[in-house]
Amino acid sequence: MPRNFRFAIASDLHIALPQTIHHAPHRFHLVEVSIPAFEFVLAQLESLDLDFLLLPGDLTQHGEPENHAWLVNRLSRLPYPVYVVPGIMMWCSAIDRIPTLA
C-alpha cells in the first residue's frame, strides 16, 4: 500500500541571535541573516500543507543555548511536526562543555 506524505528539508540553519554572533575574523558571515532567512523559508512553506519538516545539520551558530531556545520557541508554533538531526556544531559545543579529567 503506497504512503504519500509531503515534507520539506531546511539544512544548516546556523541560527544566531544578534547578541550571540561571534566576531572572529574567519567566522561564517551569513549568520547575521540566519533568522530572517529562516523566517522567509517558513513563510514559503505555509502554503504547502506539509506533513512534517526535517532540519538536518547545524541548527545554531555554535550550539548556544539561547539560540536553541529561540529555535525551539519558533518551531513550536508551526502547524506540523519538526524532526531535527544535530550537526557537528551541536556535538562540538556539547563536547566543549564536558569537564576534562586531568
Sequence and secondary structure as in RCSB ss.txt:
>XXXX:A:sequence
MPRNFRFAIASDLHIALPQTIHHAPHRFHLVEVSIPAFEFVLAQLESLDLDFLLLPGDLTQHGEPENHAWLVNRL
SRLPYPVYVVPGIMMWCSAIDRIPTLA
>XXXX:A:secstr
      EEE     B  GGG    TTS GGGGGHHHHHHHHHHHHGGG  SEEEEEE  BSS  HHHHHHHHHHH
TTSSS EEEEE HHHHHHHHHTS    
